[in-house]
Every structure is written in structure tokens, then in C-alpha cells.
Amino acid sequence: MKVLMIGDVVARPGRVAVMERIQDLREQHGVDLAVMNAENVAGGFSITPPLAEQLFSAGIDVMTSGNHIFDKREVIPYIERQPRLLRPANYPPNSPGRGMWVGEVKGVRVAVLNLIGRVFMGPADDPFRAAEELIASIPPDVKVRLVDMHAEATSEKVAMGWYLDGRVSAVVGTHTHVQTADERILTEGTAYISDIGMTGSYAGVIGMKTEDVIARFTSAVYKRADHATGSVRICAVVLDIDEETGRAREISRLSLPHEQ
């Protein structure tokens, strides 16, 4: 099975790039399942129901998220009824939505798990314990298992990779918006990368306007940052996974320029 996992998609530049290129990417790489992190889709903060529907219609199968998922209040009733839009599974139990999706892709059962780190992040339950509970709940015939570990600290992401090695097909990091060059297959067959990278404008600071972000570091008075425009890239990984065992055969990084 070929899986495309797209890193944090930021604001209009990122989502337009995904909608314009997703079908080409699916055809070029023979993709069976396309997953993207959607926590920054709407102006850099959360996602709205109409934007989610546009991305699903364009060719995205499942969306993960992170600490910004509930920044738009209108996402709350939507995430309750849309099982393919995930929030971190280790949020408090009364949080809207779900932290895992289990479905079938071309006759193959697949699970997508969404976790959030605790180091330098907001309050959340233990992601390692949450991962343990989720994996225990997955039916044994579901061999292809994908984990989005949304975290700030590289060490926490690497630790999760080793913790789940051999029990999931892939652990991919999101949140820092900078693609790392440490993609590999761990000892027991789990594909790993510390951060897929950002899909959006590289003309600013991790997708947002340079002057707005600098103001946050240099002044006590500043406004919420607007998204940057221009110099757009799509960052993703392509996974080749053995459907019978769930072990990863290959992980390849993509960092593609996109003109808008």
C-alpha cells in the first residue's frame, strides 16, 4: 500500500496547493491513501467545515490535527459527525471528536491515530499511555497503522517512534513546520520522520507574515499574525507499506515548489 502523508497545511497558500496538486501526486506515486494535517488550514488556525469538505472532495482521505484544532468554534459540531477529521487522542475524554479512524482502503483495513506531545505544549494527557490504549483497541486484522505525533520536542517524537516500533507502520511528526532529514525505517519495521514539514508559504515565518511574527518577539503589543503569501512548497512523505504485515518498506520525503 502506498500512503501520502502531508505536513501542516497552512492557510490559503497551503490548502490551494493541496487541492491543485493532490490528484497529480496520487497518480504519480500510486497513492492509495492520502492523509494531511489540517490544524492550520483556516488562516493558519484550525479548519472550517466548508474548507474540510473542499479538501475531502479534492482527494484527501483523512485529516489529523493538533493544538489549534478548536480555534474555530464552528469545527466543534462538524468534528463530532465527521470521523475522518481527527483531534489528538490524548486530549481529555470529554473533548469533541475522535483521536483515531479505522476504515478500509481498497480492501485493506487501515487505522490512523492522532497524538499530541506534552513538552513545550499545552496541557494534554500522556501520549504514550494513550497510544498504548488505542493500539490495544485496534482489531488484529488492521495491520496498516499510521500515527501523526504532533509535538514540539524532537526527543518526544523520536521516543514515540521507538516506543511504537514494530506495532505501527509509521510514526510521523508534525507541528514545527520544518521538514527534517531523518526519515528511516526503525529496527522492527516502523517508518519514522521527526517532522514532515509545512505545506504553505515559505516567504514568512513558518507560514505567517514576517513582520507580524517579529512583532511578537520584539514588542509587548502585537496582533495575531496573518498568513504569508508567495514561495509555496508542499512537504510530505510517501510510505510503502506491506499490507500483510503492516511493516514499512520505504519512506521518501517530498519538498515540492508550487506556483500560484
Secondary structure by P-SEA (a helix, b strand, c coil): cbbbbbcccccaaaaaaaaacaaaaaaaacccbbbbbcccccccccccaaaaaaaaaacccbbbccccccccccaaaaaaaccccccccccccccccccbbbbbcccbbbbbbbbbbcccccccccaaaaaaaaaaaccccccbbbbbbccccaaaaaaaaaaacccccbbbbcccccccccccccccbbbbbccccccccccccccccaaaaaaaacccccccbbbbbcbbbbbbbbbbbccccccccbbbbbbbbbcc
